[in-house]
């Protein structure tokens, strides 16, 4: 369903009716549905992605997300920490991360995300300081200048 439109009438955001959403979740559980990771090759221009999942097998799915070069907004809720490959999302501006339980340890490479403007962690988080090697390497952008 169309949730928001741009000023010129183009679709800005879509949504799914809650009954249809519940039906889909039930079908996923009954059929042991496994996400086909190759389907993401069709979404190369995706800019906004919100994914909510709690299964351990979803961690490999996070690695596929890092191939979405144009992604600007990422909201993820799952088990486990963010992979270091999250820093490969060079155009990411907003990162919202939630973990099912426990605190989150962010990867050290997150310091190299020069376009990151907003980070929101839903649980307690630990952000390690950038390593000495990163600081001494002058061509690396560190310090998240836009946050």
N, CA, C and O of each residue as an XYZ file, in Angstrom:
588
protein
N       0.856     -1.177      0.000
C       0.000      0.000      0.000
C       0.896      1.232      0.000
O       1.971      1.229      0.600
N       0.453      2.263     -0.664
C       1.191      3.523     -0.691
C       0.977      4.225      0.646
O      -0.157      4.464      1.060
N       2.084      4.552      1.317
C       2.029      5.254      2.612
C       2.295      6.746      2.473
O       1.648      7.563      3.128
N       3.255      7.098      1.614
C       3.605      8.508      1.409
C       3.852      8.751     -0.061
O       4.317      7.873     -0.787
N       3.531      9.963     -0.487
C       3.800     10.373     -1.862
C       4.650     11.637     -1.848
O       4.600     12.434     -0.911
N       5.427     11.796     -2.906
C       6.199     13.022     -3.083
C       5.256     14.140     -3.532
O       4.096     13.886     -3.855
N       5.748     15.353     -3.552
C       4.932     16.498     -3.942
C       4.398     16.375     -5.367
O       3.352     16.939     -5.687
N       5.117     15.633     -6.232
C       4.687     15.464     -7.624
C       3.832     14.212     -7.843
O       3.504     13.883     -8.984
N       3.470     13.514     -6.769
C       2.598     12.351     -6.869
C       3.301     11.011     -6.946
O       2.649      9.971     -6.861
N       4.641     11.010     -7.108
C       5.378      9.750     -7.142
C       5.335      9.084     -5.766
O       5.217      9.756     -4.741
N       5.431      7.765     -5.762
C       5.406      7.007     -4.508
C       6.728      7.199     -3.775
O       7.799      7.030     -4.358
N       6.649      7.552     -2.504
C       7.833      7.748     -1.668
C       8.041      6.579     -0.714
O       9.175      6.149     -0.503
N       6.966      6.062     -0.138
C       7.076      4.947      0.812
C       5.877      4.024      0.670
O       4.753      4.468      0.437
N       6.142      2.716      0.817
C       5.096      1.703      0.736
C       4.999      0.969      2.066
O       5.922      1.012      2.879
N       3.903      0.311      2.274
C       3.715     -0.469      3.488
C       2.894     -1.712      3.196
O       2.431     -1.922      2.075
N       2.723     -2.523      4.213
C       1.967     -3.765      4.074
C       0.929     -3.802      5.194
O       1.232     -3.462      6.338
N      -0.271     -4.209      4.868
C      -1.328     -4.318      5.868
C      -0.900     -5.318      6.936
O      -0.279     -6.334      6.625
N      -1.229     -5.034      8.183
C      -0.765     -5.881      9.278
C      -1.281     -7.316      9.183
O      -0.584     -8.241      9.601
N      -2.479     -7.525      8.648
C      -2.998     -8.889      8.500
C      -2.199     -9.673      7.461
O      -1.895    -10.850      7.660
N      -1.863     -9.015      6.357
C      -1.036     -9.654      5.338
C       0.360     -9.942      5.888
O       0.944    -10.987      5.599
N       0.885     -9.023      6.673
C       2.202     -9.208      7.296
C       2.201    -10.432      8.212
O       3.119    -11.250      8.157
N       1.181    -10.555      9.046
C       1.072    -11.710      9.946
C       0.939    -13.007      9.158
O       1.543    -14.016      9.522
N       0.150    -12.993      8.077
C       0.009    -14.167      7.226
C       1.368    -14.586      6.656
O       1.719    -15.765      6.671
N       2.126    -13.610      6.155
C       3.449    -13.905      5.585
C       4.384    -14.498      6.625
O       5.112    -15.448      6.336
N       4.371    -13.947      7.837
C       5.223    -14.485      8.905
C       4.850    -15.920      9.250
O       5.724    -16.750      9.500
N       3.546    -16.212      9.264
C       3.081    -17.573      9.535
C       3.543    -18.531      8.445
O       4.010    -19.631      8.743
N       3.418    -18.124      7.185
C       3.861    -18.957      6.069
C       5.367    -19.213      6.121
O       5.823    -20.321      5.842
N       6.128    -18.191      6.478
C       7.580    -18.344      6.585
C       7.929    -19.406      7.621
O       8.785    -20.256      7.378
N       7.271    -19.358      8.768
C       7.540    -20.332      9.829
C       7.098    -21.736      9.431
O       7.798    -22.707      9.719
N       5.950    -21.857      8.778
C       5.437    -23.174      8.408
C       6.259    -23.835      7.304
O       6.410    -25.057      7.298
N       6.780    -23.062      6.390
C       7.499    -23.631      5.255
C       9.015    -23.579      5.405
O       9.740    -23.981      4.495
N       9.503    -23.087      6.550
C      10.951    -22.925      6.759
C      11.588    -22.167      5.603
O      12.614    -22.575      5.058
N      10.962    -21.066      5.247
C      11.383    -20.237      4.128
C      12.816    -19.756      4.314
O      13.195    -19.302      5.394
N      13.605    -19.860      3.253
C      14.983    -19.365      3.250
C      15.073    -18.283      2.194
O      14.658    -18.483      1.052
N      15.612    -17.139      2.573
C      15.719    -16.015      1.648
C      16.691    -16.350      0.528
O      17.801    -16.818      0.782
N      16.279    -16.113     -0.705
C      17.153    -16.284     -1.854
C      18.011    -15.024     -1.976
O      17.530    -13.979     -2.415
N      19.273    -15.127     -1.589
C      20.151    -13.974     -1.536
C      20.463    -13.409     -2.910
O      20.833    -12.240     -3.020
N      20.323    -14.217     -3.974
C      20.571    -13.735     -5.329
C      19.496    -12.715     -5.742
O      19.736    -11.930     -6.658
N      18.302    -12.701     -5.087
C      17.224    -11.758     -5.468
C      17.637    -10.321     -5.265
O      17.053     -9.422     -5.870
N      18.660    -10.073     -4.403
C      19.100     -8.703     -4.141
C      19.822     -8.082     -5.326
O      20.003     -6.864     -5.359
N      20.239     -8.883     -6.297
C      20.905     -8.326     -7.475
C      19.955     -7.429     -8.271
O      20.411     -6.615     -9.074
N      18.653     -7.563     -8.063
C      17.660     -6.752     -8.762
C      17.420     -5.410     -8.074
O      16.734     -4.552     -8.630
N      17.971     -5.213     -6.877
C      17.713     -3.999     -6.100
C      18.965     -3.152     -5.929
O      19.172     -2.571     -4.863
N      19.789     -3.072     -6.939
C      21.057     -2.349     -6.847
C      20.876     -0.870     -6.540
O      21.763     -0.256     -5.948
N      19.752     -0.285     -6.926
C      19.523      1.140     -6.722
C      18.750      1.451     -5.442
O      18.364      2.598     -5.215
N      18.524      0.440     -4.607
C      17.772      0.614     -3.374
C      18.466      1.623     -2.463
O      19.676      1.543     -2.249
N      17.695      2.575     -1.926
C      18.269      3.606     -1.058
C      17.810      3.466      0.394
O      18.518      3.904      1.302
N      16.657      2.875      0.629
C      16.104      2.747      1.968
C      15.752      1.291      2.218
O      15.082      0.661      1.400
N      16.206      0.748      3.359
C      15.906     -0.639      3.694
C      15.717     -0.775      5.202
O      16.565     -0.354      5.989
N      14.599     -1.366      5.588
C      14.327     -1.674      6.995
C      14.018     -3.161      7.066
O      13.091     -3.641      6.413
N      14.800     -3.896      7.866
C      14.658     -5.344      7.970
C      14.585     -5.725      9.439
O      15.416     -5.307     10.245
N      13.578     -6.526      9.779
C      13.416     -6.977     11.155
C      13.371     -8.496     11.158
O      12.478     -9.096     10.560
N      14.310     -9.104     11.815
C      14.417    -10.561     11.795
C      15.189    -10.984     13.036
O      16.044    -10.238     13.514
N      14.905    -12.154     13.559
C      15.572    -12.569     14.773
C      16.351    -13.861     14.690
O      16.867    -14.326     15.706
N      16.454    -14.453     13.526
C      17.096    -15.749     13.422
C      18.595    -15.626     13.188
O      19.047    -14.677     12.546
N      19.359    -16.564     13.697
C      20.816    -16.548     13.546
C      21.241    -16.644     12.084
O      22.260    -16.068     11.701
N      20.479    -17.361     11.267
C      20.830    -17.525      9.869
C      20.770    -16.203      9.107
O      21.269    -16.104      7.986
N      20.171    -15.209      9.706
C      20.039    -13.910      9.076
C      21.371    -13.160      9.016
O      21.500    -12.213      8.239
N      22.350    -13.554      9.804
C      23.634    -12.862      9.815
C      24.296    -12.876      8.448
O      24.936    -11.893      8.074
N      24.166    -13.956      7.689
C      24.735    -13.994      6.346
C      23.991    -13.033      5.418
O      24.560    -12.530      4.449
N      22.747    -12.791      5.713
C      21.949    -11.847      4.939
C      22.506    -10.436      5.077
O      22.482     -9.667      4.116
N      23.009    -10.083      6.260
C      23.605     -8.764      6.480
C      24.791     -8.530      5.556
O      25.023     -7.400      5.127
N      25.538     -9.568      5.245
C      26.678     -9.424      4.348
C      26.221     -9.068      2.935
O      26.915     -8.334      2.232
N      25.070     -9.574      2.513
C      24.526     -9.257      1.199
C      24.079     -7.798      1.148
O      24.205     -7.147      0.111
N      23.563     -7.290      2.248
C      23.118     -5.896      2.297
C      24.266     -4.951      1.979
O      24.048     -3.893      1.387
N      25.482     -5.313      2.361
C      26.630     -4.433      2.128
C      26.960     -4.276      0.648
O      27.807     -3.452      0.303
N      26.333     -5.023     -0.220
C      26.534     -4.883     -1.660
C      25.602     -3.824     -2.265
O      25.714     -3.504     -3.448
N      24.690     -3.285     -1.458
C      23.756     -2.267     -1.928
C      24.428     -0.900     -1.827
O      24.260     -0.183     -0.841
N      25.185     -0.554     -2.855
C      26.046      0.624     -2.852
C      25.291      1.938     -2.628
O      25.814      2.843     -1.977
N      24.081      2.053     -3.152
C      23.329      3.302     -3.087
C      22.524      3.461     -1.795
O      21.828      4.462     -1.623
N      22.611      2.494     -0.898
C      21.823      2.531      0.333
C      22.180      3.757      1.166
O      23.350      4.011      1.452
N      21.133      4.528      1.558
C      21.324      5.732      2.377
C      20.814      5.524      3.801
O      21.334      6.111      4.750
N      19.782      4.675      3.939
C      19.120      4.464      5.229
C      19.010      2.970      5.458
O      18.479      2.244      4.618
N      19.513      2.507      6.599
C      19.431      1.083      6.937
C      18.951      0.939      8.366
O      19.541      1.486      9.297
N      17.868      0.195      8.522
C      17.344     -0.131      9.841
C      17.298     -1.645      9.944
O      16.613     -2.307      9.165
N      18.029     -2.192     10.906
C      18.151     -3.640     11.046
C      17.914     -4.029     12.497
O      18.374     -3.349     13.414
N      17.190     -5.134     12.701
C      17.018     -5.723     14.029
C      17.221     -7.219     13.881
O      16.468     -7.884     13.168
N      18.233     -7.750     14.549
C      18.511     -9.182     14.459
C      19.370     -9.619     15.640
O      19.651     -8.832     16.544
N      19.775    -10.861     15.620
C      20.662    -11.417     16.643
C      22.096    -11.192     16.179
O      22.397    -11.338     14.994
N      22.965    -10.844     17.089
C      24.381    -10.698     16.755
C      24.791     -9.265     16.483
O      23.954     -8.368     16.380
N      26.093     -9.066     16.368
C      26.660     -7.757     16.100
C      26.678     -7.469     14.611
O      26.577     -8.379     13.788
N      26.807     -6.195     14.274
C      26.960     -5.803     12.878
C      28.298     -6.309     12.366
O      29.290     -6.253     13.091
N      28.349     -6.802     11.130
C      29.636     -7.244     10.574
C      30.496     -6.034     10.220
O      29.972     -4.950      9.965
N      31.804     -6.217     10.204
C      32.732     -5.137      9.839
C      32.479     -4.659      8.416
O      32.799     -3.517      8.084
N      31.912     -5.509      7.579
C      31.650     -5.142      6.188
C      30.588     -4.053      6.060
O      30.367     -3.548      4.959
N      29.926     -3.677      7.153
C      28.952     -2.589      7.109
C      29.623     -1.299      6.638
O      28.964     -0.430      6.067
N      30.928     -1.174      6.874
C      31.681      0.015      6.459
C      31.798      0.124      4.944
O      32.186      1.173      4.430
N      31.469     -0.941      4.224
C      31.494     -0.903      2.767
C      30.333     -0.095      2.194
O      30.330      0.223      1.005
N      29.358      0.236      3.020
C      28.234      1.065      2.583
C      28.677      2.532      2.642
O      28.332      3.257      3.575
N      29.430      2.948      1.652
C      30.057      4.271      1.650
C      29.051      5.411      1.611
O      29.362      6.515      2.058
N      27.857      5.173      1.090
C      26.853      6.236      0.984
C      25.840      6.227      2.118
O      24.915      7.040      2.127
N      26.001      5.319      3.074
C      25.037      5.215      4.168
C      25.069      6.484      5.022
O      26.131      6.941      5.445
N      23.877      7.043      5.265
C      23.754      8.257      6.057
C      23.093      8.002      7.405
O      23.408      8.671      8.390
N      22.178      7.037      7.453
C      21.453      6.741      8.682
C      21.523      5.247      8.970
O      21.215      4.422      8.111
N      21.934      4.909     10.191
C      22.011      3.515     10.623
C      21.248      3.373     11.927
O      21.586      4.003     12.929
N      20.220      2.543     11.905
C      19.443      2.231     13.101
C      19.581      0.738     13.314
O      19.228     -0.058     12.444
N      20.098      0.359     14.479
C      20.381     -1.049     14.725
C      19.817     -1.482     16.070
O      20.005     -0.816     17.088
N      19.132     -2.595     16.051
C      18.608     -3.187     17.268
C      19.004     -4.639     17.340
O      19.058     -5.333     16.325
N      19.277     -5.089     18.531
C      19.673     -6.468     18.743
C      18.620     -7.133     19.619
O      18.044     -6.492     20.499
N      18.375     -8.387     19.386
C      17.329     -9.103     20.118
C      17.609     -9.179     21.623
O      16.682     -9.128     22.431
N      18.873     -9.300     21.992
C      19.209     -9.362     23.411
C      20.663     -8.939     23.594
O      21.466     -9.026     22.665
N      20.991     -8.486     24.783
C      22.369     -8.119     25.096
C      22.791     -6.792     24.497
O      22.005     -6.104     23.847
N      24.045     -6.448     24.728
C      24.552     -5.194     24.198
C      25.236     -5.417     22.854
O      25.592     -6.541     22.500
N      25.411     -4.339     22.121
C      25.985     -4.375     20.787
C      27.419     -3.873     20.821
O      27.709     -2.860     21.457
N      28.313     -4.571     20.143
C      29.666     -4.080     19.917
C      29.757     -3.694     18.454
O      29.633     -4.539     17.567
N      29.973     -2.421     18.211
C      30.070     -1.932     16.839
C      31.443     -2.250     16.274
O      32.425     -2.277     17.015
N      31.526     -2.491     14.968
C      32.834     -2.783     14.378
C      33.710     -1.525     14.346
O      33.205     -0.414     14.186
N      35.012     -1.707     14.498
C      35.952     -0.584     14.486
C      35.914      0.165     13.158
O      36.128      1.377     13.123
N      35.645     -0.544     12.074
C      35.630      0.071     10.744
C      34.513      1.090     10.572
O      34.502      1.826      9.585
N      33.590      1.147     11.496
C      32.497      2.110     11.383
C      33.031      3.547     11.414
O      32.368      4.470     10.940
N      34.227      3.730     11.972
C      34.865      5.041     12.014
C      35.202      5.558     10.615
O      35.391      6.761     10.436
N      35.280      4.686      9.642
C      35.662      5.082      8.286
C      34.458      5.442      7.414
O      34.621      5.673      6.216
N      33.276      5.495      7.980
C      32.060      5.804      7.220
C      31.865      7.322      7.183
O      31.223      7.897      8.062
N      32.419      7.953      6.167
C      32.467      9.412      6.119
C      31.116     10.076      5.884
O      30.951     11.243      6.238
N      30.147      9.380      5.303
C      28.834      9.982      5.034
C      27.804      9.703      6.121
O      26.682     10.204      6.050
N      28.167      8.916      7.118
C      27.226      8.578      8.185
C      26.880      9.831      8.984
O      27.761     10.534      9.478
N      25.574     10.098      9.101
C      25.106     11.299      9.797
C      24.375     10.989     11.087
O      24.413     11.769     12.038
N      23.713      9.849     11.114
C      22.877      9.531     12.265
C      23.009      8.048     12.595
O      22.858      7.196     11.720
N      23.289      7.746     13.850
C      23.315      6.363     14.336
C      22.396      6.275     15.543
O      22.441      7.109     16.447
N      21.561      5.244     15.535
C      20.696      5.002     16.686
C      20.782      3.521     17.028
O      20.433      2.667     16.214
N      21.240      3.228     18.215
C      21.317      1.849     18.684
C      20.199      1.656     19.700
O      20.084      2.421     20.658
N      19.384      0.643     19.492
C      18.226      0.428     20.360
C      18.597     -0.159     21.715
O      17.826     -0.059     22.669
N      19.757     -0.762     21.803
C      20.227     -1.345     23.055
C      21.549     -0.688     23.447
O      22.083      0.137     22.705
N      22.071     -1.057     24.607
C      23.374     -0.553     25.028
C      24.420     -0.939     23.978
O      24.377     -2.041     23.431
N      25.351     -0.036     23.701
C      26.320     -0.257     22.632
C      27.722      0.104     23.087
O      27.918      0.958     23.951
N      28.692     -0.571     22.481
C      30.092     -0.268     22.711
C      30.720      0.114     21.376
O      30.683     -0.664     20.423
N      31.289      1.301     21.309
C      31.967      1.776     20.113
C      33.463      1.817     20.413
O      33.928      2.704     21.129
N      34.225      0.854     19.867
C      35.668      0.847     20.145
C      36.339      2.052     19.493
O      35.896      2.534     18.450
N      37.401      2.527     20.114
C      38.133      3.647     19.521
C      38.861      3.142     18.281
O      39.189      1.959     18.195
N      39.116      4.031     17.319
C      39.813      3.589     16.103
C      41.213      3.116     16.452
O      41.877      3.689     17.315
N      41.650      2.079     15.781
C      42.973      1.520     16.045
C      44.092      2.477     15.688
O      43.913      3.376     14.867
N      45.229      2.285     16.295
C      46.396      3.132     16.057
C      46.785      3.142     14.582
O      47.163      4.184     14.045
N      46.695      1.991     13.929
C      47.034      1.888     12.508
C      46.123      2.787     11.668
O      46.587      3.417     10.717
N      44.838      2.853     12.008
C      43.903      3.703     11.283
C      44.227      5.177     11.470
O      44.118      5.963     10.529
N      44.619      5.551     12.664
C      44.936      6.944     12.951
C      46.191      7.379     12.206
O      46.247      8.489     11.677
N      47.203      6.505     12.163
C      48.453      6.836     11.499
C      48.326      6.867      9.977
O      49.114      7.530      9.304
N      47.347      6.161      9.437
C      47.135      6.109      7.999
C      46.319      7.341      7.590
O      45.097      7.345      7.737
N      46.970      8.367      7.088
C      46.352      9.676      6.846
C      45.262      9.666      5.773
O      44.360     10.503      5.817
N      45.323      8.734      4.803
C      44.328      8.766      3.731
C      42.983      8.187      4.149
O      42.002      8.341      3.422
N      42.912      7.530      5.290
C      41.640      7.001      5.768
C      40.851      8.102      6.468
O      41.406      8.875      7.249
N      39.562      8.164      6.184
C      38.702      9.127      6.867
C      38.247      8.462      8.163
O      37.604      7.412      8.145
N      38.586      9.081      9.270
C      38.130      8.543     10.546
C      37.473      9.653     11.352
O      37.666     10.839     11.081
N      36.728      9.264     12.304
C      36.102     10.223     13.192
C      34.656     10.542     12.851
O      34.032     11.345     13.544
N      34.106      9.940     11.806
C      32.720     10.168     11.390
C      32.405     11.663     11.438
O      31.652     12.091     12.313
N      32.947     12.464     10.539
C      32.825     13.913     10.609
C      31.410     14.455     10.512
O      31.167     15.582     10.941
N      30.472     13.700      9.968
C      29.107     14.203      9.795
C      28.134     13.774     10.879
O      26.987     14.221     10.888
N      28.571     12.910     11.799
C      27.647     12.432     12.840
C      27.422     13.537     13.844
O      26.678     13.355     14.808
